[in-house]
């Protein structure tokens, strides 16, 4: 075969086909580059930035409309790439692409496509919010399943998430919070204040929710709070009935406990329930502040009014008068029995109703005793001077009652006879007379509950005692008193809230302290330096703790152990106004809603709802004179006991 014949059998090269192939390949490379460039910055940021950023609170702060930002970023990048693809297709269709690649195209590549490449690269900034959202959810899932290799980092991430949730809640209700110290620095213009109505119920708190929740969290069943949380799970509300208002508040001074208590008061007043507030801090400014807010919401209030010591049955009056006597120590037991016998004898027909009545009965007992035997008990001579048992009892009682005369009156208030919508009694336990008064008020509260049980009285009443351990004296233990009060209050239809600064203040005895904490009342606690005794009632959770490296679903060596659901350190570092409520196995972290003064309606109903003006200051004292009742106070505008 000739050479020409062999050459004829070899297929000739197709220059047009090679050009088209190169053209298609080049266009595909350019197209893929334009699509990939917007992803470069997000991918580099995701790779270069360590998960340690998740230990910062800012990382977990999510904008309210973050999904809108994410959607807009994705949409803009998609439109940019789509427009470029459309222009690229037109460039090919017109033949300009073939002309471009037919010549010396390499030097022209950067001038023609460099601008578009830079635009695409920078457009990746729009996708950074999407990357952060994905990153947050991925880390949140790792934290939930305890798959973070570094246990210390795991705890710091959880702490950062909780601080972010608290900060987000504060911002939502209109509270300005210092993120570094947790201190409340003010209120915003649009603030959710207490009382806040939610589906017919009154709210005093807003529940903290994680800023990032994975799907597994949303599908996980949790025990719901039965009385204190609304059906939406967003607000902490006052129970529907006063008998269900049973709570023990434990929080140190300056943690927002007073704001929380004032919120409870305003919610109860909104329901139309009479409220008694006994404040053992003894600061008149706190009492005046609470009264000012109550009056600004159209309620009547009294502060430092005189108390009816002689209310109740004969047994109740006897118990209160005997409470004024020294504690029995064996040597004085005979005299105490003598005084008790005299008091019982002169109250056969009716109870003593005043100091004057007490003097009259002990001086002239004939008309008040049951028979000659009781008269003999009172008139029996007890010394050579002719002093009778009645005269000696009167002397002892008058000495004990003298310091209390400025606090008591037969026309004063009692738990069964409220003069106003809210009665505020500030007491200073450092004053012996006021300490005795506080102790008597606690005893009278127990008598009040017993009387309501006998009478089957279920009318709503709410009693709040702040720093109540300071009021329990005379050998009574605060823990035992709190336990018995809580166990009786519900059956008596009385709402009861007792507040203390620390669990240690409840009792020196562990058993009695446990009785108070496990009485069935809701446990509300805020910042405390000694939280172990309260967080254990929130329960524990079984966690797998790694002692070696962990990667993916594989662990080196690990152990499962029970840890507190609410870490004690979280309670020690809690911000102002941050609290937890625990009841019936359910837990809710929340922020107390602020209370602000609202101008009361003029000659209108007291429960008219209006939008209050935002103000950190309370109503001026002059504006309170119409509704504030300063009972038995010599100086108007300067309330005192």
C-alpha positions as CSV (number, residue, x, y, z in Angstrom):
1,X,0.0,0.0,0.0
2,X,1.4,3.4,-0.9
3,X,2.2,6.1,1.6
4,X,-0.7,8.3,0.2
5,X,-3.1,5.4,0.7
6,X,-2.0,4.9,4.4
7,X,-2.3,8.7,5.0
8,X,-5.9,8.6,3.7
9,X,-6.9,6.1,6.3
10,X,-5.8,8.4,9.2
11,X,-8.7,10.7,10.2
12,X,-7.9,14.3,9.6
13,X,-7.9,16.8,12.6
14,X,-11.1,18.8,13.1
15,X,-10.1,22.4,14.0
16,X,-13.7,23.5,14.5
17,X,-14.4,20.6,16.9
18,X,-11.3,21.4,18.9
19,X,-12.3,25.0,19.2
20,X,-15.8,24.2,20.3
21,X,-14.5,21.8,22.9
22,X,-12.1,24.3,24.3
23,X,-14.9,26.9,24.3
24,X,-17.3,24.7,26.3
25,X,-14.6,23.7,28.7
26,X,-13.5,27.3,29.3
27,X,-17.1,28.5,29.8
28,X,-17.8,25.7,32.3
29,X,-14.7,26.6,34.2
30,X,-15.7,30.3,34.3
31,X,-19.3,29.4,35.3
32,X,-18.2,27.1,38.1
33,X,-15.8,29.8,39.3
34,X,-18.5,32.4,39.4
35,X,-20.7,30.0,41.4
36,X,-18.0,28.9,43.7
37,X,-16.5,32.3,44.5
38,X,-19.4,33.5,46.8
39,X,-18.8,30.4,48.9
40,X,-15.1,31.1,49.5
41,X,-15.4,33.6,52.3
42,X,-18.1,31.7,54.2
43,X,-16.0,28.5,53.9
44,X,-12.8,30.1,54.9
45,X,-14.4,31.8,57.9
46,X,-16.0,28.5,59.0
47,X,-12.7,26.7,58.7
48,X,-10.5,29.4,60.3
49,X,-12.7,30.4,63.2
50,X,-12.5,27.9,66.0
51,X,-15.4,26.6,68.0
52,X,-14.0,28.6,70.9
53,X,-16.1,31.5,69.7
54,X,-19.1,29.7,71.0
55,X,-17.9,30.4,74.6
56,X,-18.7,34.1,73.9
57,X,-22.2,35.4,74.7
58,X,-22.3,37.5,71.5
59,X,-22.1,34.3,69.4
60,X,-25.4,33.1,70.7
61,X,-27.2,36.5,70.3
62,X,-29.7,36.1,67.5
63,X,-31.4,39.0,65.8
64,X,-35.1,39.0,65.9
65,X,-35.5,38.8,62.2
66,X,-32.4,36.6,61.5
67,X,-34.2,34.3,59.1
68,X,-35.1,37.4,57.0
69,X,-31.5,38.4,56.9
70,X,-30.5,34.8,55.9
71,X,-33.1,34.6,53.2
72,X,-32.2,38.0,51.8
73,X,-28.5,37.1,51.6
74,X,-29.2,33.8,49.8
75,X,-31.6,35.5,47.5
76,X,-29.2,38.3,46.5
77,X,-26.4,35.8,45.8
78,X,-28.7,33.6,43.9
79,X,-29.9,36.5,41.7
80,X,-26.3,37.6,41.1
81,X,-25.2,34.1,40.0
82,X,-28.4,33.7,37.9
83,X,-27.8,37.0,36.2
84,X,-24.2,36.1,35.4
85,X,-25.2,32.8,34.0
86,X,-27.8,34.5,31.8
87,X,-25.2,37.0,30.5
88,X,-22.7,34.2,30.0
89,X,-25.3,32.2,27.9
90,X,-26.0,35.3,25.8
91,X,-22.3,35.9,25.3
92,X,-22.0,32.3,24.0
93,X,-25.1,32.6,21.8
94,X,-23.9,35.7,20.1
95,X,-20.6,34.1,19.1
96,X,-18.5,36.6,21.1
97,X,-17.3,33.8,23.3
98,X,-16.0,31.9,20.2
99,X,-14.2,35.0,19.0
100,X,-12.7,35.6,22.4
101,X,-11.3,32.1,22.8
102,X,-10.2,31.9,19.1
103,X,-7.6,34.5,19.7
104,X,-5.0,35.1,22.4
105,X,-7.5,35.1,25.3
106,X,-5.3,34.4,28.3
107,X,-4.1,38.0,28.8
108,X,-7.8,39.3,28.4
109,X,-9.3,36.9,30.9
110,X,-8.6,39.1,34.0
111,X,-9.8,42.4,32.5
112,X,-13.0,40.8,31.2
113,X,-13.9,38.6,34.2
114,X,-11.9,40.1,37.0
115,X,-14.6,42.6,38.1
116,X,-17.2,39.9,38.2
117,X,-14.9,37.6,40.1
118,X,-14.4,40.3,42.8
119,X,-18.1,41.0,43.0
120,X,-18.8,37.3,43.4
121,X,-16.1,36.9,46.0
122,X,-17.4,39.8,48.1
123,X,-21.0,38.7,47.8
124,X,-20.0,35.8,50.0
125,X,-20.2,38.3,52.9
126,X,-24.0,38.2,52.5
127,X,-23.8,34.5,53.3
128,X,-22.0,34.9,56.6
129,X,-25.2,35.1,58.7
130,X,-26.3,31.8,57.1
131,X,-22.9,30.2,58.1
132,X,-23.2,31.5,61.6
133,X,-26.8,30.2,61.9
134,X,-25.6,26.8,60.7
135,X,-22.6,26.9,63.0
136,X,-24.8,27.8,66.0
137,X,-27.2,25.0,65.4
138,X,-24.4,22.5,64.9
139,X,-22.7,23.4,68.1
140,X,-26.0,23.6,70.0
141,X,-26.6,20.0,68.9
142,X,-23.1,18.9,70.0
143,X,-23.8,20.6,73.4
144,X,-27.1,18.9,73.7
145,X,-25.6,15.4,73.1
146,X,-22.5,16.2,75.1
147,X,-20.2,15.6,72.1
148,X,-17.9,18.6,72.7
149,X,-14.5,17.1,73.2
150,X,-13.4,19.6,75.8
151,X,-15.6,19.3,78.9
152,X,-14.5,22.8,80.2
153,X,-15.5,24.3,76.8
154,X,-18.8,22.5,77.0
155,X,-19.6,24.2,80.3
156,X,-18.5,27.6,79.1
157,X,-20.6,27.2,75.9
158,X,-23.7,26.4,78.0
159,X,-23.0,29.4,80.3
160,X,-22.7,31.7,77.3
161,X,-26.0,30.3,75.9
162,X,-27.8,31.0,79.2
163,X,-26.4,34.5,79.4
164,X,-27.5,35.2,75.8
165,X,-31.0,33.9,76.5
166,X,-31.3,36.1,79.6
167,X,-30.0,39.1,77.7
168,X,-32.5,38.4,74.8
169,X,-35.4,38.1,77.3
170,X,-34.4,41.4,79.0
171,X,-34.3,43.1,75.7
172,X,-37.7,41.8,74.7
173,X,-39.4,43.0,77.8
174,X,-37.7,46.4,77.5
175,X,-35.0,46.1,80.2
176,X,-31.5,47.4,79.5
177,X,-29.0,45.0,81.0
178,X,-25.2,45.5,81.4
179,X,-23.9,42.3,79.7
180,X,-20.7,42.3,81.7
181,X,-22.1,42.7,85.2
182,X,-25.7,41.6,84.8
183,X,-26.9,44.9,86.4
184,X,-30.1,46.6,85.2
185,X,-29.3,50.0,83.9
186,X,-32.7,51.3,82.8
187,X,-35.8,50.7,80.8
188,X,-36.5,51.2,77.1
189,X,-39.4,53.2,75.7
190,X,-41.5,50.2,74.9
191,X,-41.5,48.1,78.1
192,X,-43.6,45.2,79.2
193,X,-44.5,46.1,82.7
194,X,-46.3,44.2,85.5
195,X,-49.2,43.5,85.7
196,X,-49.3,42.2,82.1
197,X,-52.5,40.5,81.1
198,X,-52.1,37.2,79.2
199,X,-55.4,35.4,78.2
200,X,-57.2,36.7,81.3
201,X,-54.4,36.0,83.7
202,X,-51.9,38.4,85.2
203,X,-48.2,37.9,84.4
204,X,-45.2,39.1,86.5
205,X,-42.4,37.4,84.6
206,X,-41.2,36.4,81.1
207,X,-39.6,33.0,80.6
208,X,-36.1,32.7,79.3
209,X,-35.9,30.6,76.1
210,X,-32.7,29.5,74.3
211,X,-31.8,31.8,71.4
212,X,-31.0,28.7,69.4
213,X,-33.1,25.6,69.7
214,X,-32.4,22.5,67.5
215,X,-35.3,20.3,66.3
216,X,-34.5,17.7,68.9
217,X,-35.2,20.2,71.7
218,X,-38.5,21.2,70.1
219,X,-39.7,17.6,70.0
220,X,-38.5,16.8,73.6
221,X,-41.4,16.5,76.1
222,X,-40.9,18.6,79.3
223,X,-43.0,18.7,82.4
224,X,-45.2,21.8,82.3
225,X,-45.7,24.1,85.2
226,X,-49.2,23.6,86.4
227,X,-50.2,26.9,88.1
228,X,-47.5,29.5,87.3
229,X,-47.0,29.4,83.5
230,X,-49.5,30.3,80.8
231,X,-50.4,27.8,78.1
232,X,-48.1,29.4,75.5
233,X,-45.1,28.8,77.8
234,X,-43.9,32.4,77.5
235,X,-45.1,34.1,80.7
236,X,-45.0,33.4,84.4
237,X,-48.5,34.2,85.7
238,X,-50.3,34.3,89.0
239,X,-52.4,31.2,89.7
240,X,-56.1,31.5,89.1
241,X,-57.0,31.1,92.8
242,X,-55.4,32.7,95.8
243,X,-55.1,29.4,97.5
244,X,-52.7,28.2,94.8
245,X,-50.4,31.2,95.4
246,X,-47.9,29.5,97.6
247,X,-44.3,30.3,97.1
248,X,-41.0,30.4,98.9
249,X,-38.6,33.0,97.5
250,X,-34.9,32.7,98.1
251,X,-32.6,35.4,96.8
252,X,-30.0,37.7,98.2
253,X,-30.3,41.4,98.6
254,X,-30.0,43.4,95.4
255,X,-31.0,40.5,93.1
256,X,-34.4,42.0,92.2
257,X,-36.4,40.2,94.9
258,X,-38.3,43.4,95.8
259,X,-39.3,44.0,92.2
260,X,-40.5,40.4,92.0
261,X,-42.6,40.7,95.2
262,X,-44.1,44.0,94.0
263,X,-45.0,42.3,90.7
264,X,-46.8,39.6,92.6
265,X,-48.6,42.3,94.6
266,X,-49.8,44.2,91.6
267,X,-51.0,40.9,89.9
268,X,-53.0,40.0,93.0
269,X,-54.5,43.5,93.2
270,X,-55.5,43.2,89.6
271,X,-57.5,40.1,90.5
272,X,-59.2,42.2,93.3
273,X,-57.6,40.2,96.2
274,X,-56.8,41.9,99.5
275,X,-53.1,41.9,100.0
276,X,-51.0,42.2,103.2
277,X,-47.3,42.8,102.8
278,X,-45.0,42.5,105.9
279,X,-41.6,43.8,105.1
280,X,-39.0,43.0,107.8
281,X,-36.2,45.0,106.0
282,X,-37.7,48.0,107.8
283,X,-37.0,50.4,104.9
284,X,-39.9,52.9,104.7
285,X,-38.8,53.9,101.2
286,X,-39.6,50.4,99.9
287,X,-43.1,50.5,101.5
288,X,-43.7,54.0,100.1
289,X,-42.5,52.9,96.7
290,X,-44.9,49.9,96.6
291,X,-47.8,52.0,97.8
292,X,-47.1,54.6,95.2
293,X,-47.2,52.1,92.4
294,X,-50.3,50.5,93.8
295,X,-52.1,53.9,94.1
296,X,-50.9,54.8,90.6
297,X,-52.8,51.7,89.3
298,X,-56.0,52.9,91.0
299,X,-55.8,50.9,94.3
300,X,-56.2,52.1,97.8
301,X,-53.3,51.5,100.2
302,X,-52.3,52.0,103.8
303,X,-48.8,51.9,105.2
304,X,-47.7,51.7,108.8
305,X,-51.3,51.6,110.1
306,X,-52.1,50.5,113.6
307,X,-52.9,46.8,114.2
308,X,-55.7,45.3,116.1
309,X,-53.9,43.0,118.6
310,X,-57.0,41.8,120.3
311,X,-58.8,40.4,117.2
312,X,-59.8,36.7,117.2
313,X,-61.2,34.3,119.7
314,X,-60.4,34.2,123.4
315,X,-57.8,31.5,122.8
316,X,-56.2,33.6,120.1
317,X,-56.0,36.7,122.4
318,X,-54.6,34.6,125.2
319,X,-51.9,33.1,122.9
320,X,-50.8,36.6,121.7
321,X,-50.6,38.1,125.2
322,X,-48.7,35.1,126.5
323,X,-46.3,35.5,123.6
324,X,-45.3,38.8,125.2
325,X,-44.1,37.1,128.3
326,X,-40.6,35.8,128.8
327,X,-39.8,32.3,127.5
328,X,-40.5,29.6,130.2
329,X,-37.2,28.5,131.8
330,X,-38.6,26.5,134.7
331,X,-38.2,29.2,137.4
332,X,-40.9,31.4,136.0
333,X,-43.3,28.6,134.8
334,X,-45.5,29.2,137.9
335,X,-46.0,32.9,137.1
336,X,-46.7,32.2,133.4
337,X,-49.3,29.6,134.3
338,X,-50.9,32.1,136.7
339,X,-51.1,34.7,134.0
340,X,-52.6,32.3,131.5
341,X,-55.2,31.1,134.1
342,X,-56.2,34.7,134.8
343,X,-56.6,35.5,131.1
344,X,-58.7,32.4,130.5
345,X,-60.9,33.2,133.5
346,X,-61.8,36.8,132.5
347,X,-62.6,35.8,128.9
348,X,-65.4,33.3,129.6
349,X,-68.1,35.5,128.1
350,X,-66.2,37.2,125.3
351,X,-62.6,37.9,124.3
352,X,-60.7,41.0,125.4
353,X,-60.9,43.7,122.8
354,X,-58.5,46.5,123.9
355,X,-56.0,47.5,126.5
356,X,-58.6,49.4,128.4
357,X,-60.9,46.3,128.4
358,X,-57.9,44.2,129.7
359,X,-57.4,46.6,132.6
360,X,-61.1,46.6,133.4
361,X,-61.5,42.8,133.4
362,X,-58.4,42.3,135.6
363,X,-59.4,45.0,138.0
364,X,-63.1,44.1,138.2
365,X,-63.4,40.5,137.0
366,X,-66.8,39.8,138.5
367,X,-68.9,40.4,135.3
368,X,-66.5,38.5,133.1
369,X,-65.9,35.2,134.9
370,X,-67.9,32.0,134.6
371,X,-68.3,31.1,138.3
372,X,-66.9,31.7,141.8
373,X,-64.0,29.4,141.2
374,X,-62.7,31.5,138.3
375,X,-63.3,34.7,140.3
376,X,-61.2,33.2,143.0
377,X,-58.4,32.5,140.5
378,X,-58.3,36.2,139.6
379,X,-58.8,37.7,143.1
380,X,-56.5,35.3,144.9
381,X,-54.1,37.2,147.1
382,X,-50.5,36.4,146.1
383,X,-48.4,38.5,148.5
384,X,-48.5,40.1,151.9
385,X,-49.4,43.5,150.4
386,X,-52.7,42.2,149.2
387,X,-51.8,42.0,145.5
388,X,-54.1,39.7,143.7
389,X,-53.3,37.4,140.8
390,X,-55.2,39.6,138.5
391,X,-53.3,42.7,139.6
392,X,-49.9,40.9,139.2
393,X,-50.9,39.6,135.7
394,X,-52.0,43.1,134.7
395,X,-48.7,44.6,135.9
396,X,-46.7,42.1,133.8
397,X,-48.9,42.5,130.8
398,X,-48.9,46.3,130.9
399,X,-45.1,46.4,131.1
400,X,-45.0,44.1,128.0
401,X,-47.7,46.1,126.1
402,X,-46.3,49.6,126.8
403,X,-43.7,49.5,124.0
404,X,-46.4,48.3,121.6
405,X,-49.0,51.0,122.4
406,X,-48.0,53.2,119.4
407,X,-48.5,50.2,117.1
408,X,-51.8,48.9,118.2
409,X,-55.4,50.1,118.3
410,X,-58.8,48.4,118.7
411,X,-59.9,50.1,115.5
412,X,-56.8,48.9,113.6
413,X,-56.4,46.5,110.8
414,X,-56.4,42.7,111.0
415,X,-56.0,39.9,108.5
416,X,-59.8,39.4,108.6
417,X,-60.5,43.1,108.3
418,X,-58.5,44.9,105.6
419,X,-59.0,48.7,105.6
420,X,-57.6,49.1,102.1
421,X,-56.8,47.0,99.0
422,X,-53.2,46.6,100.2
423,X,-51.8,47.0,103.7
424,X,-48.0,47.4,103.9
425,X,-46.3,47.0,107.3
426,X,-42.5,47.8,107.3
427,X,-40.8,46.5,110.4
428,X,-37.3,46.8,111.7
429,X,-36.2,43.7,113.7
430,X,-33.4,45.7,115.3
431,X,-36.0,47.6,117.2
432,X,-37.2,45.3,120.1
433,X,-40.7,46.6,120.0
434,X,-41.0,46.1,116.2
435,X,-39.4,42.6,116.5
436,X,-42.1,41.7,119.1
437,X,-44.8,43.1,116.8
438,X,-43.5,41.0,113.9
439,X,-43.5,37.9,116.0
440,X,-47.1,38.6,117.0
441,X,-48.1,39.2,113.4
442,X,-46.8,35.7,112.5
443,X,-48.7,34.2,115.4
444,X,-51.8,36.0,114.4
445,X,-51.4,34.8,110.8
446,X,-51.5,31.2,112.1
447,X,-54.6,32.0,114.2
448,X,-56.1,33.6,111.1
449,X,-55.6,30.5,109.0
450,X,-57.1,28.3,111.8
451,X,-60.1,30.5,112.1
452,X,-60.7,30.4,108.3
453,X,-60.5,26.6,108.4
454,X,-63.1,26.4,111.1
455,X,-65.4,28.8,109.3
456,X,-64.8,27.2,105.9
457,X,-64.0,30.6,104.6
458,X,-62.4,30.5,101.1
459,X,-62.6,34.2,100.2
460,X,-59.3,35.3,98.5
461,X,-56.6,36.8,100.6
462,X,-52.8,37.1,99.9
463,X,-50.2,37.5,102.5
464,X,-46.6,38.3,101.6
465,X,-43.8,38.3,104.2
466,X,-40.4,39.5,103.1
467,X,-37.4,38.5,105.3
468,X,-39.8,36.4,107.4
469,X,-37.1,34.6,109.4
470,X,-36.4,37.9,111.1
471,X,-40.0,38.0,112.5
472,X,-39.9,34.5,114.1
473,X,-38.7,34.8,117.7
474,X,-39.6,33.4,121.1
475,X,-38.1,30.0,120.5
476,X,-39.9,29.3,117.3
477,X,-37.9,28.0,114.3
478,X,-38.4,29.7,111.0
479,X,-38.4,26.4,109.1
480,X,-41.0,24.9,111.3
481,X,-43.2,28.0,111.0
482,X,-42.8,28.2,107.2
483,X,-43.7,24.5,106.9
484,X,-46.8,24.7,109.0
485,X,-48.0,27.9,107.4
486,X,-47.6,26.5,103.9
487,X,-49.3,23.2,104.8
488,X,-52.3,25.2,106.2
489,X,-52.6,28.1,103.9
490,X,-53.9,26.2,100.8
491,X,-56.8,24.6,102.8
492,X,-57.6,28.0,104.3
493,X,-57.8,29.6,100.8
494,X,-55.0,32.0,101.6
495,X,-52.2,32.9,99.2
496,X,-48.9,32.9,101.1
497,X,-45.5,34.1,99.9
498,X,-42.5,33.9,102.2
499,X,-39.2,35.4,101.2
500,X,-35.7,35.0,102.7
501,X,-32.2,35.9,101.6
502,X,-30.7,32.4,101.9
503,X,-31.7,28.8,102.5
504,X,-29.6,28.9,105.7
505,X,-32.0,31.5,107.1
506,X,-34.9,29.1,106.9
507,X,-33.6,27.0,109.8
508,X,-30.5,25.9,111.6
509,X,-31.9,22.4,111.6
510,X,-31.5,20.4,108.3
511,X,-34.8,18.5,108.8
512,X,-36.9,21.6,109.4
513,X,-35.2,23.4,106.5
514,X,-36.1,20.5,104.3
515,X,-39.6,20.6,105.5
516,X,-40.0,24.2,104.5
517,X,-38.4,23.6,101.1
518,X,-40.5,20.6,100.3
519,X,-43.8,21.9,101.6
520,X,-45.4,21.8,98.2
521,X,-45.1,25.6,97.7
522,X,-43.4,26.8,94.5
523,X,-39.7,27.4,95.1
524,X,-38.6,30.7,93.4
525,X,-34.9,31.5,93.7
526,X,-32.5,34.1,92.3
527,X,-28.9,35.0,92.9
528,X,-27.5,33.4,96.0
529,X,-24.0,32.7,97.3
530,X,-25.2,29.4,98.8
531,X,-27.4,27.8,96.2
532,X,-26.7,24.1,96.7
533,X,-29.6,23.7,99.1
534,X,-32.1,25.0,96.6
535,X,-30.8,23.8,93.2
536,X,-31.1,20.2,94.4
537,X,-34.9,20.6,94.4
538,X,-34.8,21.4,90.7
539,X,-33.5,17.8,90.2
540,X,-30.5,16.2,88.5
541,X,-29.8,14.9,85.0
542,X,-27.7,11.9,84.0
543,X,-24.7,13.1,81.9
544,X,-21.9,11.3,80.3
545,X,-18.6,13.0,81.2
546,X,-15.5,12.1,79.1
547,X,-12.2,11.6,80.8
548,X,-10.4,11.4,77.5
549,X,-10.7,12.7,74.0
550,X,-14.1,12.4,72.3
551,X,-14.6,12.4,68.5
552,X,-18.0,12.1,66.8
553,X,-20.0,9.3,68.5
554,X,-16.9,7.6,69.9
555,X,-15.6,8.2,73.4
556,X,-12.3,7.3,75.0
557,X,-13.1,6.6,78.6
558,X,-16.2,8.1,80.2
559,X,-18.5,7.8,83.1
560,X,-22.2,8.6,83.6
561,X,-23.1,10.7,86.7
562,X,-26.0,12.8,88.0
563,X,-25.4,16.5,87.9
564,X,-27.7,19.4,88.9
565,X,-30.1,20.5,86.2
566,X,-29.5,24.1,87.3
567,X,-25.7,24.5,88.0
568,X,-25.1,26.2,91.3
569,X,-22.6,28.6,89.6
570,X,-25.4,29.8,87.3
571,X,-27.3,30.9,90.4
572,X,-24.3,32.6,91.9
573,X,-23.7,34.6,88.7
574,X,-27.4,35.3,88.0
575,X,-28.2,38.8,86.7
576,X,-30.5,41.2,88.4
577,X,-34.1,40.2,88.0
578,X,-33.3,36.7,86.8
579,X,-35.1,33.9,88.7
580,X,-36.0,30.2,88.5
581,X,-39.3,28.7,89.6
582,X,-39.6,25.0,90.5
583,X,-42.8,23.1,91.3
584,X,-44.0,19.6,90.7
585,X,-40.9,18.5,88.8
586,X,-41.2,21.4,86.4
587,X,-38.6,24.2,86.0
588,X,-38.8,27.6,84.4
589,X,-36.1,30.3,84.2
590,X,-37.6,33.7,83.9
591,X,-37.1,37.5,84.3
592,X,-39.2,39.5,86.6
593,X,-41.2,42.2,84.7
594,X,-40.5,45.7,85.9
595,X,-43.2,47.8,87.6
596,X,-43.7,51.4,86.7
597,X,-46.0,54.1,88.0
598,X,-49.2,54.6,86.0
599,X,-51.4,57.7,86.5
600,X,-54.6,56.5,88.1
601,X,-57.9,57.3,86.2
602,X,-59.7,60.4,87.5
603,X,-63.1,59.5,89.1
604,X,-63.0,56.3,87.1
605,X,-63.0,52.6,88.0
606,X,-59.7,51.4,89.5
607,X,-59.2,48.5,87.1
608,X,-59.3,50.6,83.9
609,X,-56.4,49.4,81.7
610,X,-54.3,52.1,80.3
611,X,-50.8,52.4,78.7
612,X,-48.6,53.7,81.5
613,X,-45.9,56.3,80.9
614,X,-42.5,54.9,81.2
615,X,-40.8,56.3,84.3
616,X,-38.3,55.0,86.7
617,X,-39.5,57.5,89.3
618,X,-42.7,56.8,91.3
619,X,-45.6,59.1,91.7
620,X,-44.9,62.2,93.7
621,X,-46.2,62.1,97.3
622,X,-48.6,64.9,96.7
623,X,-50.4,62.9,94.1
624,X,-51.0,60.0,96.6
625,X,-52.9,62.0,99.2
626,X,-56.3,61.2,97.7
627,X,-55.9,57.4,98.0
628,X,-53.1,56.8,100.4
629,X,-54.4,56.3,103.9
630,X,-51.8,57.1,106.6
631,X,-53.6,55.6,109.6
632,X,-52.8,57.1,113.0
633,X,-49.7,58.9,111.9
634,X,-49.0,62.3,113.5
635,X,-47.1,63.7,110.6
636,X,-48.9,63.7,107.3
637,X,-46.7,62.7,104.4
638,X,-44.3,60.9,106.8
639,X,-45.8,57.5,107.4
640,X,-44.6,55.5,110.3
641,X,-45.8,52.8,112.6
